[in-house]
Amino acid sequence: MAPYISAKRNEACDLVFDTASKGKQFLIVGTKNKAVDSVVRIAIRARCHYVNKKWLGGMDLRTEQKTGGLNRLPKRDATMLKRQLSRLQTYLGGIKYMTRLLDIVIIVDQQEKYTTLRECITLGIPTIYISISVNDDVIASIRLILNKLIVTICESRSSYIENPSLIIR
């Protein structure tokens, strides 16, 4: 059984390495209570986008942004919109700098919630689904696998920066 698990992990690392060495964007999704802090810390360290609260169904990973004049609204409407904005920043704060469709989505242990996976399949985005089969309430098992992927991302991005011939203009 061990060679199969190792082979899948190596395939995931190779996919991450190839994608990150081309300067592509990643999204790390981890909404379990135990994985929230690890996902944020690791995503910031690797300069990736993240979702650590609830995945909002129908988000579709779109990047459209509407700007409007909040100053032109009556005071009551402006306060209601500010409340909605703070709620959205709670849920979508990790993807606010996303400028285009993502290249790879890494999902951390969401066995009963398939919304994220379904949307990625619909959009044709490659997905790495990390299922923690051992005690998933222990943070160390989640960090172990995420650290391996993040080290791979950081190494390949540094090789991307060092080699200017890889930059596509």
Residue frames as a rotation matrix with the C-alpha (Angstrom) as fourth column:
MET 1
0.563 0.827 0.000 0.00
0.827 -0.563 0.000 0.00
0.000 0.000 -1.000 0.00
ALA 2
0.321 -0.507 -0.800 2.85
0.348 -0.722 0.598 2.41
-0.881 -0.470 -0.055 0.79
PRO 3
-0.703 -0.645 0.300 4.20
0.526 -0.188 0.829 2.63
-0.478 0.741 0.472 -2.82
TYR 4
-0.145 0.726 0.672 0.80
0.906 -0.176 0.385 3.75
0.398 0.665 -0.632 -4.10
ILE 5
0.763 0.402 -0.507 0.42
0.605 -0.721 0.339 6.49
-0.229 -0.565 -0.793 -1.51
SER 6
-0.027 -0.878 -0.478 3.97
0.307 -0.462 0.832 7.66
-0.951 -0.125 0.282 -2.17
ALA 7
-0.647 -0.202 0.735 3.39
0.748 0.015 0.663 7.63
-0.145 0.979 0.141 -5.93
LYS 8
0.348 0.849 0.398 0.28
0.860 -0.458 0.225 9.80
0.374 0.264 -0.889 -5.69
ARG 9
0.695 -0.147 -0.704 2.05
0.397 -0.738 0.546 12.24
-0.599 -0.659 -0.455 -3.38
ASN 10
-0.399 -0.916 -0.037 4.97
0.400 -0.210 0.892 12.50
-0.825 0.341 0.450 -5.79
GLU 11
-0.370 0.349 0.861 2.61
0.904 -0.078 0.420 13.09
0.213 0.934 -0.287 -8.72
ALA 12
0.739 0.664 -0.118 0.95
0.669 -0.700 0.251 15.91
0.084 -0.264 -0.961 -6.80
CYS 13
0.375 -0.684 -0.626 4.33
0.248 -0.576 0.779 17.45
-0.893 -0.447 -0.046 -5.95
ASP 14
-0.606 -0.596 0.526 5.47
0.643 0.021 0.766 17.18
-0.468 0.803 0.370 -9.58
LEU 15
0.092 0.737 0.669 2.26
0.917 -0.325 0.231 18.86
0.388 0.592 -0.706 -10.77
VAL 16
0.856 0.201 -0.477 2.69
0.434 -0.782 0.448 21.64
-0.283 -0.590 -0.756 -8.20
PHE 17
-0.036 -0.962 -0.272 6.36
0.368 -0.266 0.891 22.09
-0.929 -0.068 0.364 -9.11
ASP 18
-0.564 -0.160 0.810 5.66
0.821 -0.005 0.571 22.33
-0.087 0.987 0.134 -12.85
THR 19
0.388 0.825 0.411 2.77
0.822 -0.512 0.251 24.73
0.417 0.240 -0.877 -12.38
ALA 20
0.807 -0.101 -0.582 4.56
0.348 -0.715 0.606 27.00
-0.477 -0.692 -0.542 -9.89
SER 21
-0.249 -0.969 0.005 7.71
0.539 -0.134 0.832 27.12
-0.805 0.209 0.555 -12.01
LYS 22
-0.425 0.184 0.886 5.60
0.847 -0.264 0.461 28.70
0.318 0.947 -0.043 -14.77
GLY 23
-0.997 -0.030 0.067 4.40
0.002 -0.922 -0.387 31.44
0.073 -0.386 0.920 -12.40
LYS 24
-0.332 0.940 -0.077 0.83
0.171 0.140 0.975 30.19
0.928 0.311 -0.207 -12.08
GLN 25
-0.428 0.291 0.855 -1.64
-0.806 -0.551 -0.216 30.92
0.408 -0.782 0.471 -9.24
PHE 26
-0.703 0.163 -0.692 -2.83
0.343 0.930 -0.130 28.54
0.623 -0.329 -0.710 -6.51
LEU 27
0.003 0.713 0.701 -5.83
-0.770 -0.446 0.457 28.47
0.638 -0.541 0.548 -4.19
ILE 28
-0.858 -0.244 -0.451 -5.72
0.105 0.777 -0.621 26.56
0.502 -0.580 -0.641 -0.91
VAL 29
0.037 0.949 0.312 -9.11
-0.619 -0.224 0.753 25.67
0.784 -0.221 0.580 0.56
GLY 30
-0.640 -0.177 -0.747 -9.35
0.421 0.733 -0.534 24.45
0.643 -0.657 -0.395 4.15
THR 31
-0.184 0.691 0.699 -12.55
-0.496 -0.680 0.541 25.15
0.849 -0.247 0.467 6.06
LYS 32
0.389 0.272 -0.880 -12.32
0.558 0.690 0.461 22.62
0.733 -0.671 0.117 8.89
ASN 33
0.969 0.068 0.236 -11.87
-0.131 -0.668 0.732 24.21
0.208 -0.741 -0.639 12.29
LYS 34
0.632 -0.772 0.068 -8.52
0.306 0.329 0.893 22.52
-0.712 -0.543 0.444 12.85
ALA 35
0.028 -0.648 0.761 -7.13
0.977 0.178 0.115 23.43
-0.210 0.740 0.639 9.42
VAL 36
0.851 0.451 0.271 -8.08
0.511 -0.829 -0.227 27.11
0.123 0.331 -0.935 9.33
ASP 37
0.770 -0.585 -0.255 -4.97
-0.310 -0.692 0.652 28.59
-0.557 -0.423 -0.715 10.97
SER 38
-0.075 -0.832 0.549 -2.59
0.297 0.507 0.809 26.27
-0.952 0.224 0.209 9.13
VAL 39
0.250 0.247 0.936 -4.12
0.960 0.066 -0.273 27.12
-0.129 0.967 -0.220 5.77
VAL 40
0.989 0.135 0.064 -3.81
0.142 -0.984 -0.111 30.87
0.048 0.119 -0.992 6.35
ARG 41
0.520 -0.851 -0.073 -0.22
-0.331 -0.279 0.902 30.69
-0.788 -0.444 -0.427 7.60
ILE 42
-0.183 -0.619 0.764 0.96
0.472 0.626 0.621 28.41
-0.863 0.474 0.177 4.84
ALA 43
0.462 0.422 0.780 -0.89
0.886 -0.177 -0.429 30.26
-0.043 0.889 -0.456 2.05
ILE 44
0.979 -0.150 -0.137 0.61
-0.140 -0.987 0.079 33.59
-0.147 -0.058 -0.987 3.11
ARG 45
0.228 -0.958 0.171 4.07
-0.200 0.125 0.972 32.04
-0.953 -0.256 -0.163 3.31
ALA 46
-0.385 -0.356 0.851 3.78
0.652 0.548 0.524 30.68
-0.654 0.757 0.021 -0.23
ARG 47
-0.702 0.192 -0.686 1.98
-0.405 -0.900 0.163 33.77
-0.586 0.392 0.709 -1.60
CYS 48
-0.854 0.518 0.057 -1.10
0.403 0.586 0.703 31.76
0.331 0.623 -0.709 -2.57
HIS 49
-0.357 0.844 0.401 -4.78
-0.714 -0.523 0.465 32.61
0.602 -0.120 0.789 -2.40
TYR 50
-0.955 0.035 -0.293 -6.82
0.200 0.806 -0.557 30.90
0.217 -0.591 -0.777 0.31
VAL 51
0.022 0.961 0.276 -10.33
-0.529 -0.223 0.819 30.26
0.849 -0.164 0.503 1.56
ASN 52
-0.849 -0.435 -0.300 -10.42
0.022 0.539 -0.842 29.43
0.528 -0.721 -0.448 5.25
LYS 53
-0.595 0.750 0.289 -14.00
-0.589 -0.163 -0.792 30.11
-0.547 -0.641 0.539 6.25
LYS 54
0.116 0.744 0.658 -17.08
0.167 0.638 -0.752 28.82
-0.979 0.197 -0.051 4.47
TRP 55
-0.921 -0.298 0.252 -16.91
0.271 -0.026 0.962 28.15
-0.280 0.954 0.105 0.72
LEU 56
-0.238 0.865 -0.443 -19.70
-0.423 -0.503 -0.754 30.20
-0.875 0.008 0.485 -0.72
GLY 57
-0.215 0.231 0.949 -21.56
0.653 0.756 -0.036 28.12
-0.726 0.612 -0.314 -3.27
GLY 58
0.704 0.472 0.531 -21.72
0.705 -0.373 -0.603 29.70
-0.086 0.799 -0.596 -6.70
MET 59
0.435 -0.631 -0.643 -18.52
-0.083 -0.739 0.669 31.66
-0.897 -0.237 -0.374 -6.13
ASP 60
0.909 0.039 0.416 -17.30
0.373 0.374 -0.849 30.06
-0.189 0.927 0.325 -9.37
LEU 61
0.038 -0.984 -0.173 -13.87
0.741 -0.088 0.666 31.58
-0.671 -0.154 0.726 -8.79
ARG 62
0.531 0.221 0.818 -14.89
0.768 -0.533 -0.354 34.64
0.358 0.816 -0.453 -10.79
THR 63
-0.404 -0.795 -0.453 -12.79
0.888 -0.460 0.016 37.76
-0.222 -0.396 0.891 -10.73
GLU 64
-0.060 0.433 0.899 -15.30
0.568 -0.726 0.387 40.41
0.821 0.534 -0.202 -11.70
GLN 65
-0.515 -0.140 -0.846 -15.19
0.814 -0.390 -0.431 43.46
-0.270 -0.910 0.315 -9.49
LYS 66
0.245 0.663 0.707 -17.75
0.721 -0.613 0.324 46.21
0.648 0.430 -0.628 -9.38
THR 67
-0.752 -0.451 -0.480 -16.86
0.652 -0.612 -0.448 49.61
-0.092 -0.650 0.755 -8.07
GLY 68
0.153 0.859 0.488 -19.44
0.728 -0.432 0.532 52.15
0.668 0.274 -0.692 -7.14
GLY 69
-0.519 -0.288 0.805 -19.97
-0.166 -0.890 -0.425 55.32
0.838 -0.354 0.414 -5.23
LEU 70
-0.257 0.376 -0.890 -20.70
0.877 0.478 -0.051 54.49
0.406 -0.794 -0.452 -1.62
ASN 71
-0.865 -0.152 -0.477 -20.70
0.380 -0.820 -0.427 58.20
-0.326 -0.551 0.768 -0.87
ARG 72
-0.823 0.568 -0.001 -23.75
-0.391 -0.565 0.727 58.85
0.412 0.599 0.687 -3.06
LEU 73
-0.296 0.731 -0.615 -26.00
0.448 0.675 0.586 56.52
0.843 -0.102 -0.527 -1.06
PRO 74
0.493 0.508 0.706 -28.16
-0.472 -0.525 0.708 57.50
0.731 -0.682 -0.019 1.89
LYS 75
-0.273 -0.692 0.668 -26.61
-0.928 0.006 -0.374 56.86
0.255 -0.722 -0.644 5.30
ARG 76
0.310 0.486 0.817 -28.82
-0.703 0.695 -0.147 53.84
-0.640 -0.529 0.557 6.08
ASP 77
0.991 0.065 -0.118 -28.02
-0.132 0.654 -0.745 52.08
0.029 0.754 0.656 2.79
ALA 78
0.283 -0.958 -0.031 -24.32
-0.577 -0.144 -0.804 52.84
0.766 0.246 -0.593 3.16
THR 79
-0.228 -0.362 0.904 -24.17
-0.959 0.246 -0.144 51.24
-0.170 -0.899 -0.403 6.63
MET 80
0.677 0.509 0.532 -25.99
-0.393 0.861 -0.323 48.15
-0.622 0.010 0.783 5.36
LEU 81
0.883 -0.392 -0.256 -23.51
-0.137 0.306 -0.942 47.83
0.448 0.867 0.217 2.49
LYS 82
-0.018 -0.925 0.380 -20.57
-0.840 -0.192 -0.508 48.31
0.542 -0.328 -0.773 4.87
ARG 83
0.121 0.143 0.982 -21.89
-0.784 0.621 0.006 45.45
-0.609 -0.771 0.187 7.02
GLN 84
0.948 0.254 0.192 -22.19
-0.074 0.762 -0.643 43.24
-0.310 0.595 0.742 3.95
LEU 85
0.591 -0.796 -0.134 -18.69
-0.428 -0.168 -0.888 44.25
0.684 0.582 -0.440 2.88
SER 86
-0.165 -0.667 0.727 -17.20
-0.985 0.080 -0.150 43.28
0.041 -0.741 -0.670 6.24
ARG 87
0.459 0.390 0.798 -18.99
-0.435 0.882 -0.181 39.91
-0.775 -0.264 0.575 6.03
LEU 88
0.993 -0.098 -0.068 -17.66
-0.023 0.404 -0.914 39.32
0.118 0.909 0.399 2.52
GLN 89
0.254 -0.959 0.126 -14.13
-0.749 -0.277 -0.602 40.28
0.612 0.059 -0.789 3.61
THR 90
0.066 -0.173 0.983 -14.39
-0.837 0.526 0.149 37.60
-0.543 -0.833 -0.110 6.30
TYR 91
0.605 0.289 0.742 -15.25
0.018 0.927 -0.375 34.93
-0.796 0.240 0.556 3.76
LEU 92
0.855 -0.191 0.482 -13.39
0.512 0.160 -0.844 36.19
0.084 0.969 0.234 0.69
GLY 93
0.817 -0.548 -0.178 -10.40
-0.404 -0.765 0.501 37.97
-0.411 -0.338 -0.847 2.24
GLY 94
0.055 -0.859 0.510 -7.95
0.022 0.511 0.859 35.38
-0.998 -0.036 0.047 0.95
ILE 95
-0.153 -0.074 0.985 -8.93
0.922 0.348 0.169 35.83
-0.355 0.935 0.015 -2.68
LYS 96
0.653 0.503 -0.566 -9.28
0.338 -0.862 -0.378 39.60
-0.678 0.056 -0.733 -2.86
TYR 97
0.045 -0.714 -0.699 -6.11
-0.600 -0.578 0.553 40.00
-0.798 0.395 -0.454 -4.94
MET 98
-0.281 -0.077 0.957 -7.01
0.508 0.834 0.217 37.29
-0.814 0.547 -0.195 -7.42
THR 99
-0.322 0.070 -0.944 -6.89
-0.540 -0.833 0.122 38.84
-0.778 0.549 0.306 -10.88
ARG 100
-0.256 0.226 -0.940 -7.63
-0.896 0.309 0.319 35.86
0.363 0.924 0.124 -13.11
LEU 101
0.798 0.578 -0.171 -8.88
-0.505 0.796 0.333 32.30
0.329 -0.180 0.927 -13.04
LEU 102
0.310 -0.690 0.655 -6.76
-0.761 0.234 0.606 30.01
-0.571 -0.686 -0.452 -10.89
ASP 103
-0.057 -0.449 -0.892 -4.51
-0.872 0.457 -0.175 27.29
0.486 0.768 -0.418 -12.23
ILE 104
-0.456 -0.058 -0.888 -4.58
0.227 0.957 -0.179 24.76
0.861 -0.283 -0.423 -9.37
VAL 105
0.274 0.569 0.775 -6.85
-0.771 -0.351 0.531 24.37
0.574 -0.744 0.343 -6.34
ILE 106
-0.702 -0.484 -0.522 -5.60
-0.001 0.734 -0.679 22.47
0.712 -0.476 -0.516 -3.28
ILE 107
0.315 0.887 0.339 -8.46
-0.578 -0.104 0.809 21.23
0.753 -0.451 0.480 -1.10
VAL 108
-0.775 -0.628 0.075 -7.66
-0.391 0.381 -0.838 20.13
0.497 -0.678 -0.541 2.45
ASP 109
-0.925 0.236 -0.299 -9.88
0.366 0.771 -0.522 17.43
0.108 -0.592 -0.799 3.99
GLN 110
-0.536 0.842 -0.060 -13.45
-0.765 -0.515 -0.386 18.35
-0.356 -0.161 0.920 3.15
GLN 111
-0.986 0.026 0.165 -15.00
0.077 0.947 0.311 14.94
-0.149 0.320 -0.936 2.89
GLU 112
-0.300 0.952 0.067 -18.64
0.783 0.285 -0.553 15.93
-0.545 -0.113 -0.831 3.30
LYS 113
0.415 0.409 -0.813 -18.55
-0.056 -0.880 -0.472 19.19
-0.908 0.241 -0.342 1.34
TYR 114
-0.140 -0.437 0.888 -18.24
0.802 0.476 0.360 18.67
-0.580 0.763 0.284 -2.39
THR 115
0.818 0.541 -0.196 -19.22
0.343 -0.732 -0.588 22.17
-0.462 0.414 -0.785 -3.53
THR 116
0.321 -0.791 -0.521 -15.64
-0.589 -0.597 0.544 23.30
-0.742 0.132 -0.658 -4.07
LEU 117
-0.579 -0.563 0.590 -14.68
0.018 0.715 0.699 20.14
-0.815 0.415 -0.403 -5.93
ARG 118
0.143 0.740 0.657 -17.80
0.809 0.295 -0.509 20.30
-0.570 0.604 -0.557 -8.11
GLU 119
0.866 0.175 -0.469 -17.13
-0.037 -0.912 -0.409 23.92
-0.499 0.372 -0.783 -9.12
CYS 120
-0.066 -0.968 -0.243 -13.51
-0.616 -0.152 0.773 23.15
-0.785 0.201 -0.586 -9.97
ILE 121
-0.509 -0.051 0.859 -14.54
0.448 0.837 0.316 20.21
-0.735 0.545 -0.403 -12.14
THR 122
0.558 0.805 0.199 -17.12
0.643 -0.268 -0.718 22.39
-0.524 0.529 -0.667 -13.90
LEU 123
0.815 -0.283 -0.506 -14.51
-0.405 -0.902 -0.148 25.05
-0.415 0.325 -0.850 -14.68
GLY 124
0.866 -0.487 -0.113 -11.86
0.247 0.613 -0.751 22.48
0.434 0.623 0.651 -15.63
ILE 125
0.379 -0.746 0.547 -9.37
-0.827 -0.539 -0.162 23.56
0.416 -0.391 -0.821 -12.96
PRO 126
-0.047 -0.459 -0.887 -6.89
0.098 0.882 -0.461 20.86
0.994 -0.108 0.003 -11.86
THR 127
0.551 0.370 0.748 -7.53
-0.696 -0.290 0.656 19.96
0.460 -0.883 0.098 -8.24
ILE 128
-0.554 -0.651 -0.519 -5.36
-0.064 0.655 -0.753 18.36
0.830 -0.384 -0.405 -5.57
TYR 129
0.511 0.801 0.313 -7.62
-0.513 -0.009 0.859 16.87
0.690 -0.599 0.406 -2.93
ILE 130
-0.642 -0.766 -0.038 -5.81
-0.359 0.344 -0.868 16.08
0.677 -0.544 -0.495 0.31
SER 131
0.566 0.821 -0.072 -7.79
-0.380 0.337 0.861 13.59
0.732 -0.460 0.503 2.33
ILE 132
-0.465 -0.690 0.555 -6.38
-0.814 0.087 -0.575 13.01
0.348 -0.719 -0.602 5.81
SER 133
0.171 0.569 -0.805 -7.18
-0.259 0.814 0.520 9.36
0.951 0.119 0.286 6.48
VAL 134
-0.521 -0.358 -0.775 -5.64
0.652 0.418 -0.632 9.24
0.550 -0.835 0.015 9.94
ASN 135
0.029 0.533 -0.846 -6.73
0.928 -0.329 -0.175 11.39
-0.371 -0.780 -0.504 12.84
ASP 136
-0.139 -0.050 0.989 -7.81
0.762 -0.644 0.075 14.54
0.633 0.764 0.127 11.01
ASP 137
0.891 0.452 0.036 -8.37
0.310 -0.665 0.679 16.47
0.331 -0.594 -0.733 14.24
VAL 138
0.370 -0.848 -0.380 -4.63
0.595 -0.098 0.798 16.61
-0.713 -0.522 0.468 14.80
ILE 139
0.848 -0.022 -0.529 -3.13
-0.294 -0.851 -0.435 19.68
-0.441 0.525 -0.728 13.17
ALA 140
-0.079 -0.995 0.054 0.26
-0.508 0.087 0.857 18.01
-0.858 0.040 -0.513 12.65
SER 141
-0.236 0.013 0.972 -1.02
0.589 0.797 0.133 15.63
-0.773 0.604 -0.195 9.96
ILE 142
0.800 0.546 0.251 -2.51
0.547 -0.490 -0.679 18.51
-0.248 0.680 -0.691 7.99
ARG 143
0.710 -0.587 -0.389 0.62
-0.509 -0.810 0.293 20.63
-0.487 -0.010 -0.873 8.37
LEU 144
-0.114 -0.800 0.590 2.88
-0.010 0.595 0.804 17.77
-0.993 0.085 -0.076 7.29
ILE 145
0.019 0.192 0.981 1.25
0.906 0.412 -0.098 17.38
-0.423 0.891 -0.166 3.88
LEU 146
0.928 0.358 0.106 0.70
0.370 -0.844 -0.388 21.10
-0.050 0.399 -0.916 3.32
ASN 147
0.511 -0.810 -0.288 4.31
-0.384 -0.515 0.767 21.90
-0.769 -0.281 -0.574 4.23
LYS 148
-0.245 -0.591 0.769 5.54
0.458 0.629 0.629 19.42
-0.855 0.506 0.116 1.61
LEU 149
0.326 0.451 0.831 3.44
0.945 -0.127 -0.301 21.09
-0.030 0.884 -0.467 -1.09
ILE 150
0.985 0.074 -0.158 4.36
0.085 -0.994 0.064 24.61
-0.152 -0.076 -0.985 0.02
VAL 151
0.162 -0.986 -0.040 8.09
-0.121 -0.060 0.991 23.85
-0.979 -0.156 -0.129 0.07
THR 152
-0.237 -0.181 0.955 7.68
0.831 0.471 0.295 22.57
-0.504 0.863 0.039 -3.49
ILE 153
0.713 0.559 0.423 5.86
0.695 -0.644 -0.320 25.77
0.094 0.522 -0.848 -4.52
CYS 154
0.841 -0.409 -0.354 8.48
-0.187 -0.834 0.520 28.03
-0.508 -0.371 -0.777 -2.94
GLU 155
-0.114 -0.934 0.340 11.40
0.168 0.319 0.933 26.13
-0.979 0.163 0.120 -4.50
SER 156
-0.127 0.091 0.988 9.90
0.963 0.249 0.101 26.18
-0.237 0.964 -0.119 -7.97
ARG 157
0.887 0.443 0.130 8.96
0.461 -0.870 -0.176 29.85
0.035 0.217 -0.976 -7.74
SER 158
0.518 -0.773 -0.366 12.50
-0.226 -0.536 0.813 30.72
-0.825 -0.339 -0.453 -6.75
SER 159
-0.400 -0.635 0.661 13.78
0.515 0.441 0.735 28.84
-0.758 0.635 0.151 -9.81
TYR 160
0.364 0.626 0.690 11.22
0.931 -0.247 -0.267 30.76
0.003 0.739 -0.673 -11.90
ILE 161
0.959 -0.014 -0.284 12.53
0.039 -0.982 0.183 34.08
-0.281 -0.187 -0.941 -10.58
GLU 162
0.168 -0.985 -0.027 16.19
-0.117 -0.047 0.992 33.11
-0.979 -0.163 -0.123 -11.00
ASN 163
-0.583 -0.347 0.735 15.74
0.608 0.415 0.677 31.99
-0.540 0.841 -0.031 -14.60
PRO 164
-0.286 0.508 -0.812 14.50
-0.325 -0.849 -0.417 35.01
-0.901 0.145 0.408 -16.62
SER 165
-0.885 -0.047 -0.463 14.26
-0.463 0.184 0.867 32.96
0.045 0.982 -0.184 -19.82
LEU 166
-0.762 0.645 -0.064 11.17
0.648 0.755 -0.099 31.25
-0.016 -0.117 -0.993 -18.38
ILE 167
-0.404 0.629 -0.665 9.25
0.105 -0.690 -0.716 34.52
-0.909 -0.359 0.212 -18.21
ILE 168
-0.325 0.424 0.845 6.60
0.943 0.210 0.258 34.62
-0.068 0.881 -0.468 -20.90
ARG 169
-0.750 0.008 -0.662 6.01
0.077 -0.992 -0.099 38.08
-0.657 -0.125 0.743 -22.27
